Amino acid sequence: MHIPFWSGRSDEAPDASSLDAGQLVRRLSVALLSGMTLLVALSAIAPSYSGQSQVLSDLSFFPLPLLRGSAPSATSTAPTLADRSSHPSTKLAPYFTPTASLSSARTPNVLRQFHTLLDQYVHRQVHDDNFTIRVIDRRTDEVLELFELTELRAEYENGEATDWRAVDERRHEAMDRLVDKYERQGVPLDDIIVRWGRAHQVRAAHERDRAYRAYERRLAEHLGLSLLATEIGTVETFNQDRLVSAAGAVSRYQMLPWVLRRSGVTEYTLPTEGDAWVHVEEEENPLLVLEPAFLLLRGYANAVGHELPGLSAYHAGPGNIFKLYRGFYTSDRFTASSTVADAYAWAVTEGFDRVRDGSTFGSDSRGYVPAAYGALQARDDRPVDQTPPLRTARLQVSRGSALTLRELLAPLDSLDRSFDWGPEADTATALYDRFRALNPHIDLPSSPDGTIPEAGNVRFVASIDGKAVRFFLPLEAPAVLRAAGVSALDSTATFRYDASTYAGPTADQVTPWDRQYESLVDDIAQFGFTEANRERLLRLHDRFETLAEQRPTRYRRRQLRIISTHRRLWMSNPWQELADATTRATGRMKIEGRPLDLHPEAVGAPDTLPSLPPPQ
């Protein structure tokens, strides 16, 4: 949501169009590491430097087949991510379908530029490693030079410890000289683009995500999102869970603490049987922040009218997207058939300078969605996980009960019974260490001999200061505990992570009100930022609240959280400014799309739903 300053992630060594012509600003050009500008003044005399350049003349950027990544293995018959309907090349066509014909596109030149931008980021995330700098001429998309830190790469390949921040500092120095070099050769500064490879860090991020990727994919598809959503953690933090941004955003998905608290992701301390207390930070467990992050993204996408600018809103903020639309209204690309996705593609290509000057939508924002696409390409030819690598149960203690960790684990410590504690616990041998690996949000102390120390023998209760106390065990563990006579667990609060988790809603769960909301979002995609549509939204929000009260299923609660995010954004001042601009812009033309009020042919929904049967 907010790019951290610490990760060395830098979505791009920013292209020179984001710079002024001065030498100092040029030396600052690379410094947008991880979402904020790092003011670095370098010496006028560069130190001696070990590296190797490949000057590539007369080379068009990259052939289109490379944009799709490497071909799947001929021996693999399992479907790949690229085969799924949720892949952006299908779900978000034609924006992520570079091989598609542009003859029927509304703005073929903009779409061609957008595909070129995607192409650059596929190479940045997939093909160019962290020791590579690629210099491009914006005017022709020609690769001017491929510069490589060969000595540092050799040290890495020999197994020496690598500090990616130090590598980036060396790339800062090299990039500065490369920009000077090509400016002296007559390439205008505004047309020099520099991209840093991130393939090493992307691969490491995907390995960190191995236990959770199946759930990310399923939740994205359940919410109607494309697979681009599964790369939010890669782009934000390289899937590192304990990093905090300069703005205070936390978790691998970089959400502000107040947003997480509103979603029930909290912090508290647990007592132990000794004198110690153990701190719990739920944002450090991906399974606890996954749903809040994706529901927020879905709400943003609905509020701005399309997933493409919705992803950008997750990073840059919805206010910047509303400003982006206002800028598009004044461009010569805005027509009666334009969509908000067209506006986004324009904003990150030929309209970028205009958008950047009127907002905080900078180079990192421009590269956010392309970086997610590039990261997805790094694994979209892999077979889809049929069985999640991590199968677990999220548990709570019943109200009024208490259970120590020692009492919880004792029945599971059996030589004739083994449990799958997930890939993070593969190297752990002691039961206590396996529990620690499965519960990274609980800051349990280490134990040299693997036994439960007194300072780690936490006492689980239902809640602390109104905050639910949640922990994880292997999927089979609750049944074993019940058979052993452990009765303190609240079976109604158990949530299973297995092959059925995040399955889509059944037909009887989707009401006419849900379909009316989908229709509203479709209208918003045609620049439906009108007072009439806001009235539709408010009426639907009230209905969703009633439905969630009558039938508080997970699906209904998710729907309410999504539309509540949408409503909050549409009650803001930036939205009102956009609505006023929309009225002025659409007054000059007739926007194609549905009528801007509730459709008279819509099927009415009952005021109440049948009561749910009592829980078994």
C-alpha positions in Angstrom: 0.0 0.0 0.0 2.8 2.4 0.9 6.3 1.5 -0.5 8.8 1.2 2.3 12.0 3.2 2.3 14.2 0.4 3.6 13.8 -2.6 1.3 16.0 -1.7 -1.7 13.0 -2.6 -3.8 13.0 0.4 -6.1 10.4 -0.4 -8.7 12.7 1.2 -11.2 15.8 3.2 -11.3 13.5 6.0 -12.5 13.5 7.0 -16.1 15.0 10.4 -16.8 11.7 11.9 -17.8 11.1 12.3 -14.0 14.2 14.5 -13.7 15.1 18.1 -14.2 18.1 18.8 -16.4 20.5 19.7 -13.6 23.4 17.5 -12.6 22.4 17.2 -9.0 18.8 16.2 -9.8 20.2 13.7 -12.3 22.3 12.2 -9.5 19.1 11.9 -7.4 17.3 10.1 -10.2 18.1 6.6 -9.1 17.3 7.3 -5.5 13.6 6.5 -5.4 14.3 3.3 -3.6 11.2 1.6 -2.2 8.8 4.4 -2.6 10.5 7.6 -1.3 13.2 9.9 -2.6 16.6 9.3 -1.0 18.7 12.5 -1.4 22.2 11.3 -2.3 24.9 13.6 -3.3 27.8 11.8 -5.0 31.3 13.0 -5.5 32.1 14.6 -8.9 35.0 12.1 -9.3 33.7 8.6 -9.4 35.8 5.9 -7.8 37.4 3.1 -9.8 34.7 0.7 -10.7 34.6 -3.0 -11.7 31.9 -3.8 -14.1 31.2 -4.7 -17.6 29.0 -3.1 -20.3 27.4 -4.5 -23.4 26.6 -1.7 -25.8 23.6 -2.9 -27.8 23.1 -0.9 -31.0 20.4 -1.4 -33.6 18.5 -3.7 -31.2 14.7 -3.2 -30.7 13.7 -3.5 -27.1 12.7 -7.2 -26.7 10.9 -9.6 -29.0 7.3 -10.2 -28.0 7.8 -13.9 -27.1 10.1 -12.9 -24.3 7.2 -10.8 -22.8 5.4 -14.1 -22.0 8.4 -15.6 -20.2 9.9 -18.9 -20.9 7.8 -21.7 -22.3 6.4 -24.4 -20.0 8.3 -27.6 -19.8 7.3 -30.0 -22.5 7.1 -32.8 -19.9 4.6 -30.9 -17.7 0.9 -31.5 -18.5 -0.5 -29.6 -15.5 -2.2 -26.3 -16.3 -0.1 -23.2 -15.6 -1.0 -19.8 -14.2 -0.9 -18.4 -17.7 -3.7 -20.8 -18.7 -6.1 -19.5 -16.0 -8.9 -17.1 -16.9 -7.8 -15.0 -14.0 -4.4 -14.3 -15.7 -4.2 -10.7 -16.7 -3.5 -11.6 -20.3 -7.1 -12.9 -20.4 -9.0 -11.2 -17.6 -7.6 -7.7 -18.3 -7.2 -7.9 -22.1 -6.1 -6.1 -24.2 -4.0 -4.2 -21.7 -1.9 -7.3 -20.8 -2.1 -9.1 -24.1 0.9 -7.8 -26.1 0.2 -10.2 -29.0 -3.3 -9.0 -29.5 -4.2 -6.9 -32.5 -4.4 -3.2 -31.9 -6.6 -2.5 -34.9 -9.8 -2.3 -32.7 -8.2 -0.6 -29.7 -9.6 2.8 -28.7 -6.1 4.3 -28.4 -3.7 1.9 -30.2 -0.7 4.2 -29.7 -1.2 4.4 -26.0 -1.7 0.7 -25.7 1.4 0.1 -27.7 3.4 2.3 -25.3 1.9 0.5 -22.4 2.9 -2.9 -23.8 6.4 -1.5 -24.2 6.5 -0.4 -20.6 5.3 -3.9 -19.5 8.1 -5.4 -21.6 10.7 -3.4 -19.8 9.5 -4.6 -16.4 9.3 -8.2 -17.5 13.0 -8.0 -18.2 13.6 -6.1 -15.0 11.8 -8.7 -12.9 12.5 -11.9 -14.8 15.6 -11.7 -16.9 17.9 -9.0 -15.5 19.5 -10.0 -12.2 20.4 -7.6 -9.4 23.8 -6.9 -10.9 22.4 -5.4 -14.1 21.5 -1.9 -15.3 19.7 -1.5 -18.6 19.8 1.9 -20.4 17.1 2.6 -22.9 16.4 5.4 -25.4 12.7 6.4 -24.9 12.4 7.7 -28.4 13.0 4.3 -30.1 12.9 1.9 -27.2 16.4 0.9 -28.2 18.6 -0.7 -25.5 21.7 1.6 -25.5 23.7 -0.4 -23.0 23.5 -3.4 -20.7 25.9 -2.8 -17.8 26.7 -5.6 -15.3 28.5 -5.7 -12.0 30.5 -8.7 -12.9 32.8 -8.9 -9.9 29.9 -8.6 -7.4 27.9 -11.2 -9.3 30.9 -13.6 -9.2 31.1 -13.1 -5.4 27.4 -13.9 -5.1 27.7 -17.0 -7.2 30.6 -18.2 -5.1 28.3 -18.2 -2.1 29.5 -15.0 -0.4 26.9 -13.0 1.6 25.3 -10.3 -0.4 23.9 -7.0 0.9 21.4 -5.9 -1.8 21.5 -2.4 -0.4 25.2 -2.2 -1.0 24.7 -3.6 -4.5 22.2 -0.8 -5.2 24.7 1.8 -4.0 27.1 0.5 -6.6 24.4 0.7 -9.2 23.7 4.3 -8.1 27.2 5.2 -8.9 27.3 3.3 -12.2 24.0 4.7 -13.4 25.0 8.2 -12.7 28.0 7.8 -15.0 25.9 6.0 -17.7 23.3 8.9 -17.8 26.2 11.4 -18.1 27.7 9.3 -20.9 24.6 9.1 -23.1 23.7 12.8 -22.5 27.2 13.7 -23.7 26.5 11.5 -26.8 23.5 13.6 -27.6 20.6 11.6 -26.1 18.3 14.1 -24.5 18.1 13.6 -20.7 14.3 13.3 -20.8 14.7 10.4 -23.1 17.2 8.3 -21.1 15.5 5.5 -19.2 17.3 3.4 -16.7 16.0 0.1 -15.4 17.6 -2.0 -12.7 17.3 -5.8 -12.7 15.5 -7.4 -9.7 15.4 -11.0 -10.7 17.3 -12.3 -7.7 15.0 -10.6 -5.2 11.9 -11.6 -7.1 13.0 -15.3 -7.0 13.7 -15.0 -3.3 10.3 -13.3 -2.8 8.5 -16.1 -4.5 10.3 -18.7 -2.4 9.1 -16.8 0.8 5.6 -16.9 -0.6 5.6 -20.6 -1.4 3.4 -21.6 1.6 0.8 -18.9 0.9 0.6 -18.5 -2.9 -2.3 -21.0 -3.3 -4.4 -19.0 -0.9 -3.5 -15.7 -2.6 -4.5 -17.1 -5.9 -7.8 -18.5 -4.6 -8.8 -15.4 -2.8 -8.0 -13.2 -5.8 -10.2 -15.4 -8.0 -12.9 -15.5 -5.3 -13.0 -11.7 -5.3 -13.0 -11.4 -9.1 -9.4 -10.1 -9.2 -6.7 -11.1 -11.6 -3.5 -12.8 -10.6 -1.8 -9.5 -10.5 -3.1 -9.2 -6.9 -0.9 -12.2 -5.9 2.2 -10.1 -6.6 1.4 -7.2 -4.2 3.7 -8.7 -1.5 6.5 -9.1 -4.1 6.3 -5.5 -5.3 5.8 -4.0 -1.8 8.3 -5.9 0.3 9.6 -8.9 -1.6 7.3 -10.8 0.8 9.1 -9.8 3.9 6.8 -9.6 6.9 8.6 -7.5 9.4 9.5 -4.4 7.5 8.0 -1.0 8.3 7.7 1.8 5.8 8.6 5.4 6.4 4.8 6.1 6.5 4.4 3.3 9.2 2.9 0.7 6.8 3.4 -2.9 8.0 3.2 -6.5 6.8 4.3 -7.9 3.5 1.3 -6.2 1.9 2.2 -2.8 3.5 -1.0 -1.7 5.1 -1.3 1.1 7.6 -1.9 -0.1 11.2 -5.3 1.7 11.6 -6.6 -0.1 8.5 -5.4 -3.4 9.9 -6.9 -2.7 13.3 -10.3 -2.0 11.6 -10.0 -5.4 9.9 -9.3 -7.1 13.2 -5.5 -7.6 12.8 -4.2 -6.5 16.2 -1.3 -6.4 18.6 -1.4 -7.5 22.2 0.7 -9.4 24.8 0.2 -12.8 26.2 1.0 -13.8 29.8 3.2 -16.8 30.4 3.2 -19.2 33.4 6.3 -17.4 34.5 6.9 -13.7 35.0 7.5 -12.9 31.3 5.0 -11.6 28.7 5.1 -12.5 25.0 4.3 -9.8 22.3 2.0 -10.7 19.5 2.0 -8.8 16.2 -0.6 -10.3 13.9 0.5 -8.4 10.9 3.6 -10.6 10.8 1.5 -13.6 9.8 0.6 -13.6 6.1 -2.5 -15.7 6.7 -3.9 -13.0 9.0 -3.3 -10.1 6.7 -4.1 -11.7 3.4 -7.8 -11.2 3.5 -7.8 -7.6 4.7 -5.3 -6.7 2.0 -7.2 -8.2 -0.8 -10.6 -6.9 0.4 -9.0 -3.4 0.5 -7.8 -3.8 -3.1 -11.2 -5.0 -4.2 -12.8 -2.0 -2.6 -10.3 0.4 -4.2 -10.8 -1.2 -7.6 -14.6 -0.8 -7.3 -14.3 2.8 -6.2 -12.0 3.8 -9.1 -13.9 1.6 -11.6 -11.4 -1.1 -12.7 -8.7 -3.4 -11.2 -5.9 -1.8 -13.3 -6.2 1.7 -11.7 -7.3 -0.1 -8.5 -4.0 -1.7 -8.1 -2.3 1.6 -8.6 -4.6 3.1 -6.0 -3.4 0.5 -3.5 0.1 1.9 -3.8 -0.4 5.6 -4.7 -3.7 6.2 -2.9 -7.2 6.6 -4.5 -6.8 10.4 -4.3 -4.0 10.3 -6.9 -6.2 8.1 -9.2 -9.0 10.6 -8.9 -6.6 13.4 -9.9 -5.3 11.2 -12.7 -8.8 11.0 -14.1 -9.3 14.7 -14.0 -6.1 15.1 -16.0 -7.3 12.6 -18.5 -10.5 14.7 -19.0 -8.4 17.6 -20.3 -6.4 15.4 -22.7 -7.1 14.8 -26.4 -7.4 11.1 -25.6 -10.7 11.5 -23.7 -13.7 10.4 -25.9 -17.2 9.2 -25.4 -16.0 5.6 -25.5 -13.0 6.0 -23.1 -12.8 3.9 -19.9 -11.0 4.4 -16.7 -8.5 1.7 -17.7 -7.7 3.8 -20.8 -7.1 6.7 -18.5 -4.6 4.7 -16.5 -2.7 3.4 -19.5 -2.5 7.0 -20.8 -1.3 8.3 -17.4 1.7 5.9 -17.2 2.7 6.5 -20.8 2.3 9.7 -22.8 0.3 11.5 -20.0 2.8 10.8 -17.3 4.5 14.2 -17.2 1.1 15.9 -16.8 -0.1 13.5 -14.1 3.1 13.7 -12.2 3.2 17.5 -12.1 -0.3 17.7 -10.5 0.0 14.9 -7.9 2.4 12.7 -6.0 2.0 10.0 -8.7 5.7 9.6 -9.4 8.1 7.0 -11.0 7.4 4.4 -8.4 3.7 4.8 -8.9 4.2 4.6 -12.7 6.1 1.3 -12.4 3.9 -0.4 -9.7 1.5 -2.3 -11.9 4.1 -3.1 -14.5 6.4 -4.4 -11.8 3.6 -6.7 -10.5 3.0 -8.0 -14.0 6.8 -8.6 -14.5 6.9 -10.5 -11.2 3.9 -12.6 -12.2 5.7 -13.5 -15.5 8.5 -14.9 -13.5 6.3 -17.8 -12.5 3.3 -17.8 -14.8 4.6 -20.8 -16.7 4.7 -22.9 -13.5 2.1 -25.6 -12.9 -0.7 -24.3 -10.6 -0.5 -25.6 -7.0 -3.2 -28.3 -6.8 -2.5 -28.9 -3.0 -1.5 -25.9 -0.8 2.0 -26.4 0.6 0.6 -25.2 3.9 -2.5 -26.8 5.4 -3.4 -25.4 8.8 -6.2 -24.5 11.1 -6.6 -21.1 12.7 -7.9 -21.6 16.3 -9.1 -19.7 19.4 -9.8 -20.7 23.0 -13.4 -20.7 24.2 -14.6 -17.7 26.2 -13.9 -18.3 29.9 -11.3 -21.0 29.2 -7.5 -20.9 29.3 -4.8 -23.2 27.9 -1.1 -23.1 28.2 1.2 -23.8 25.2 2.6 -26.8 27.1 -0.9 -28.2 27.6 -1.7 -27.5 23.9 1.3 -29.3 22.5 1.6 -32.2 24.9 -1.1 -34.4 23.2 0.6 -33.7 19.8 4.0 -34.9 21.0 3.6 -38.5 20.0 6.2 -40.6 18.3 3.5 -42.6 16.4 1.8 -39.6 14.9 3.4 -37.0 12.6 1.8 -33.7 11.6 2.5 -31.4 8.6 3.6 -28.1 10.2 4.2 -26.4 6.8 7.3 -25.6 4.7 8.6 -23.1 7.2 9.0 -25.9 9.8 10.7 -28.3 7.5 14.1 -27.9 9.2 12.7 -27.9 12.8 12.9 -31.0 14.8 11.4 -30.0 18.1 7.6 -29.5 18.5 8.1 -26.1 20.1 10.2 -24.9 17.1 7.6 -26.1 14.7 4.9 -24.2 16.5 7.1 -21.1 16.4 7.5 -21.5 12.6 3.8 -21.9 12.1 3.0 -18.9 14.3 5.5 -16.1 13.3 3.2 -13.4 14.8 3.8 -14.8 18.3 7.3 -13.6 19.4 8.2 -16.8 21.3 11.8 -17.0 22.6 14.1 -19.5 21.2 14.9 -22.7 23.0 18.4 -24.3 22.7 17.2 -27.7 23.6 13.8 -27.5 21.9 11.8 -27.7 25.0 9.2 -25.1 25.9 10.9 -22.5 28.1 9.0 -20.9 31.0 9.3 -17.6 29.2 7.6 -19.2 26.2 4.9 -21.1 27.9 2.2 -18.6 26.9 -1.3 -18.8 28.4 -4.0 -18.7 25.6 -7.3 -17.1 26.4 -10.2 -16.1 24.1 -9.3 -12.4 24.0 -7.0 -9.8 25.4 -8.6 -6.3 25.9 -11.3 -7.3 23.4 -8.7 -8.5 20.8 -9.2 -12.1 19.7 -6.2 -14.4 20.5 -5.5 -16.5 17.4 -3.0 -19.2 16.7 -2.3 -22.0 14.2 -1.9 -25.7 14.3 -1.7 -28.5 11.7 -5.0 -29.3 10.1 -5.4 -32.6 11.8 -4.4 -31.3 15.3 -7.9 -30.1 16.5 -9.4 -33.6 16.2 -6.4 -35.2 18.0 -6.8 -32.6 20.8 -10.5 -33.3 21.2 -9.8 -37.0 21.3 -7.2 -36.4 24.0 -9.8 -34.6 26.1 -8.8 -31.0 25.4 -12.1 -29.1 25.4 -10.9 -25.5 25.7 -10.9 -24.8 21.9 -13.8 -22.9 20.4 -14.9 -25.0 17.4 -17.1 -22.3 16.0 -14.1 -20.0 15.6 -12.0 -22.5 13.7 -11.0 -21.5 10.2 -9.4 -24.2 8.0 -6.8 -23.5 5.3 -7.0 -26.4 2.9 -8.0 -27.2 -0.7 -11.5 -25.7 -0.2 -10.5 -22.4 1.3 -11.7 -19.3 -0.5 -13.9 -21.2 -2.9 -16.2 -18.8 -4.8 -19.7 -18.0 -3.5 -22.5 -20.4 -4.3 -25.4 -19.3 -6.5 -27.8 -18.9 -3.6 -25.3 -16.6 -1.7 -25.4 -14.0 -4.5 -28.4 -11.8 -4.1 -30.0 -9.4 -6.6 -28.3 -6.6 -4.6 -24.9 -8.1 -5.3 -25.7 -8.1 -9.0 -26.8 -4.5 -8.8 -23.6 -3.6 -7.2 -21.7 -5.3 -10.0 -23.7 -3.3 -12.5 -22.8 -0.1 -10.6 -19.1 -0.9 -10.8 -19.5 -1.6 -14.6 -21.0 1.9 -14.9 -18.2 3.4 -13.0 -15.7 2.0 -15.5 -17.3 4.4 -18.0 -16.4 7.4 -15.9 -19.6 7.1 -13.8 -18.5 9.4 -11.0 -21.8 11.1 -10.6 -24.1 12.1 -7.8 -26.7 9.7 -9.1 -24.3 6.8 -8.9 -23.3 7.8 -5.4 -26.9 7.6 -4.4 -27.1 4.1 -5.9 -24.0 3.2 -3.8 -25.4 4.5 -0.6 -28.7 2.6 -1.0 -26.8 -0.6 -1.8 -24.5 -0.1 1.2 -27.5 0.2 3.5 -28.9 -3.0 2.0 -25.5 -4.8 2.4 -25.5 -3.8 6.1 -29.0 -5.3 6.6 -28.1 -8.5 4.8 -24.9 -8.9 6.8 -26.9 -8.5 10.0 -29.5 -11.1 8.9 -27.0 -13.6 7.6 -23.5 -13.0 8.9 -21.7 -15.5 6.6 -18.1 -14.9 5.6 -19.3 -14.0 2.1 -21.7 -11.4 3.3 -19.2 -9.9 5.7 -16.6 -9.7 2.9 -19.1 -8.0 0.6 -19.9 -5.4 3.3 -16.3 -4.6 3.9 -15.7 -4.1 0.2 -18.7 -1.8 -0.3 -17.8 0.1 2.9 -14.4 0.9 1.6 -16.0 2.0 -1.7 -18.5 4.2 0.2 -15.8 5.8 2.4 -13.8 6.9 -0.7 -16.9 8.2 -2.5 -17.7 10.4 0.6 -14.4 12.1 0.4 -13.5 15.6 -0.9 -11.2 14.2 -3.7 -14.1 12.2 -5.0 -16.4 15.3 -4.9 -13.8 17.2 -7.0 -13.7 14.3 -9.5 -17.5 14.2 -9.7 -17.6 18.0 -10.4 -15.0 17.5 -13.1 -16.9 14.6 -14.5 -20.0 16.7 -14.8 -18.1 19.4 -16.7 -16.3 16.9 -19.0 -19.3 14.7 -19.8 -21.4 17.8 -20.4 -19.4 18.2 -23.6 -20.2 14.7 -24.8 -22.5 11.7 -24.3 -20.8 9.0 -22.3 -21.6 5.5 -23.6 -22.9 3.1 -20.9 -25.8 2.2 -18.8 -28.3 4.8 -17.3 -26.9 6.4 -14.2 -29.7 5.4 -11.9 -31.0 2.0 -10.6 -32.2 0.0 -13.5 -36.0 -0.3 -13.6 -35.7 -3.8 -14.8 -33.6 -4.9 -11.9 -35.1 -7.7 -9.8 -36.0 -6.5 -6.3 -34.5 -8.2 -3.3 -36.4 -9.2 -0.2 -36.0 -7.0 2.8 -35.0 -10.0 4.8 -33.2 -13.3 4.2 -34.2 -16.7 5.7 -32.6 -17.4 9.0 -29.5 -19.6 9.0 -29.8 -22.9 10.7 -28.2 -23.1 14.2 -24.5 -24.1 14.1 -23.9 -27.8 14.5 
